[in-house]
Structures are given as C-alpha cells and as structure tokens.
Amino acid sequence: MKTWLKPADRLASLPTYVFARLDELKLRAREEGLDLIDLGMGNPDGATPKPIIDRAVTAIQDGQNHGYPPFEGTASFRQSIAAWYYRHYQVELDPDSEILPLIGSKEGLTHLALAFVNPGDLVLVPSPAYPAHFRGPLIAGAKIYEILLTAANNWLIDLATIPPEVADRGKLLYFNYPHNPTAAVAPRQLFVDTVEFAHKHQILLVHDLCYAELSFDGYRPTSLLEIPGAKDIGVEFHTMSKTYNMAGWRVGFVVGNSHVIQQLRSLKTNLDYGIFSAIQTAAETALNLPESYLENVRQRYQIRRDFLIDRLSKLGWQIPKTSATMYLWIPCPPGFSSTDFALHSLQSTGVVVTPGNAFGSGGEGYIRISLIANPDRLGEAIDRWEEAGIHF
Ligand SMILES: Cc1ncc(COP(=O)(O)O)c(C=O)c1O
C-alpha cells in the first residue's frame, strides 16, 4: 500500500510540543468562558520599547530594505552585535566570520543540529532543558544522552556523571545558564570545566545565553566566550526576544567559532533568506539602548519574583530567590505529576503554567511559572489557587 500521507519518521518520532498542546487546552478553556491567567510560555508581556519601534517604522519606509536581506545578515547589525558583545564581555568578535544573525535563536539552535549531526550521532543534552536543545538533534536523527540535572546539585551539570565512553562518542553538548526552566545560574568554574571537557573529548559546545541580561541583585551571567579556549570549540546563542520584548519580531544571533558559524550559514542559505533588514535595523537600536532601560527591565522582573515567592511561601512553597531568568520552578504538590498539576491548575483556576516534563524527563515533578504578568495579576493567580485549595 502506498504511504504518501505518512509523515517522515523524523516527525513521527518527536514528542508533542507541549506548548502547542497547551495552546489547544487554553483555547478550549477560553471557549468554556474561563478567564485565563497565562503564565505558561516565556513570552514577555507588554510592548517593544518605543525607540525600537520608531526605528523599525522608519526602516520599513525605506525601499532599500524591501528586497531579500543578505544571507549573512546586514553588516551594520553584525557590527552592532560585535560592539555590544565587546561592551558586555570584553571579547572581540569578527563581525564577518564569528557572528550570524538568526530568525530567533530557536531557529539557529535547531538548525545547528542539522548542520552537524548525522543520524545515530550522540548529542549530550541536560534534562530538563529548553526543548529545542533536544528536539533539534532529534530531528537530525541524533541519539540523545540525557545529563540528568537535580535539585540536590542546584540543577548544575555534573560532568563527572558522564561516562568517558559517552563523552568520547558525544558530538555536541548543549547547555544553558541562566537556565530555562529551573532559573539556576552556574558559577564561572562550571564554564571553565565544560570547556576543558569539550577539548578533552572533542565535543562541539553549544551554549544558549538567552537570559544574558535578565539577572538580579547584582548577579551577571557568564558568557561562554569569556572562557579561554572556548572559541576553539564552541558557539553561543543570544536572543532579542526576552530583554527587549521582541519575541514576535523573530531575531537573535549566534557568536563564536567561525568554522561552526560558516557551516550553519551554509545550511541556512538553503533554507531561508534571513531576517527582514528593517528588523535588523531595529535590533541594532535595541542593542544600543541605554543601561537604564536594562535596569528597568531587571527591576520589573525582580519585583514580580519577590512578590510571587512571598505569596507562594504562604501556600507552603519555600523557594530560594532566583538570580536570573523570568521563571520560578516549583515542585508539584505531593501526589501530582507535572502534567496532572498543570492540568488541574488550568481547569480548576484558569492559571496556565508549564508542566516540567515539557523540558524532558528530568523536569518531572515540577512546574514552571513565567513572571510575565504584573503583581496584581500574579496575586490574582495565587488567590485563585488558594480558593481552589492548591498548596504545597
Ligand atoms: C533557553 C532558551 N533559548 C532559546 C529560546 C528561544 O528564543 P527565540 O525567541 O530567540 O527563538 C528560549 C525561549 O523561551 C529559551 O528559553
């Protein structure tokens, strides 16, 4: 029998994307008249800052921007990235060979696997992790070795748990601190050790610094490329989505090893035409916003963090203060799996949270709450939990 409607195995083997499934459930709940408080996705609330929008409007009106953008991104966006990177990390990058603009970092994280992974190759990925870190490799036909992260180890990678034969077979290692979903931050030494590990076992390091600027109480995240030797074996992904409220604009970038960037670029010339030039112009403005803008953003999330940690403590959750990201990662009440608890919250209170198992089996037993609403709305979410008898 012909099987022309059967999707490729690479698609069938992917677990359902939990956020897509959550969207269906949210739609149904809305149809039933529930007023949802959506703290599920890491989708920043509020508008993109006005200077970015103004610059985009001007750029859209310029006919020079209406054709296909350059495959490698506009020279001026790449130069702005190099200058931004130097300002933040005092590391020099060649805008032509060590920087590539992306249609959001998810796109690049996924395509990088297609550029480097052959079917059957082993890719090392922490669990829990941002889904693209394992789904990209799965699409490319990789076998995944899950590096289990645990609360006992503060959700940090323990390289000593990786058997040497696994490390020797590993082709790529994805990692991400400040970490989604757990909000863990890693000491600089973990980066140093990981770079050494990657050199020793000849592994391509892929660091995702999505939350580069969303950090609190004076903490500043480490960039992979600050570590001596990192550029020889690694790349780092950045996004404009979170800090600059530009999630819908779809723009990010990757920096680091020029050979790796060249391969990703070469793959992408076959897949897409890059980012609308007007959006790249607007992203330049974002990277040049004054430090006071970043301070305001940090403060906004910090206030929400403190508010929610305090309210949750009255329901029995003792959560240490997080140093970065826009998430709280909390254990499910006894007797609930991640999915059960997320469904119970949605169906009985209209509060949408993400079940921890969306981030891999290592996230089972937890849920993630995104700090994407103001304290009054966060307070209402907790009021509803209280009324529904939800506590830890
Ligand atoms: C760790 C991490 N990496 C990448 C992304 C995707 O960002 P972008 O909007 O640039 O595709 C996210 C989004 O939540 C994330 O949490």
The ligand as an SDF file (V2000), in Angstrom:
LIG
                    3D

 16 16  0  0  0  0  0  0  0  0999 V2000
   16.7750   28.9220   26.7360 C   0  0  0  0  0  0  0  0  0  0  0  0
   16.0360   29.4620   25.5570 C   0  0  0  0  0  0  0  0  0  0  0  0
   16.6450   29.5040   24.3770 N   0  0  0  0  0  0  0  0  0  0  0  0
   16.0300   29.9910   23.2820 C   0  0  0  0  0  0  0  0  0  0  0  0
   14.7190   30.4520   23.3460 C   0  0  0  0  0  0  0  0  0  0  0  0
   14.0690   30.9320   22.0860 C   0  0  0  0  0  0  0  0  0  0  0  0
   14.2630   32.2640   21.8650 O   0  0  0  0  0  0  0  0  0  0  0  0
   13.9530   32.9500   20.4730 P   0  0  0  0  0  0  0  0  0  0  0  0
   12.7270   33.7500   20.6650 O   0  0  0  0  0  0  0  0  0  0  0  0
   15.1660   33.7650   20.1680 O   0  0  0  0  0  0  0  0  0  0  0  0
   13.7630   31.8750   19.4330 O   0  0  0  0  0  0  0  0  0  0  0  0
   14.0520   30.4180   24.5610 C   0  0  0  0  0  0  0  0  0  0  0  0
   12.6530   30.8800   24.6490 C   0  0  0  0  0  0  0  0  0  0  0  0
   11.9830   30.7250   25.6250 O   0  0  0  0  0  0  0  0  0  0  0  0
   14.7250   29.9220   25.6930 C   0  0  0  0  0  0  0  0  0  0  0  0
   14.1540   29.8820   26.8840 O   0  0  0  0  0  0  0  0  0  0  0  0
  1  2  1  0
  2  3  1  0
  2 15  2  0
  3  4  2  0
  4  5  1  0
  5  6  1  0
  5 12  2  0
  6  7  1  0
  7  8  1  0
  8  9  2  0
  8 10  1  0
  8 11  1  0
 12 13  1  0
 12 15  1  0
 13 14  2  0
 15 16  1  0
M  END
$$$$
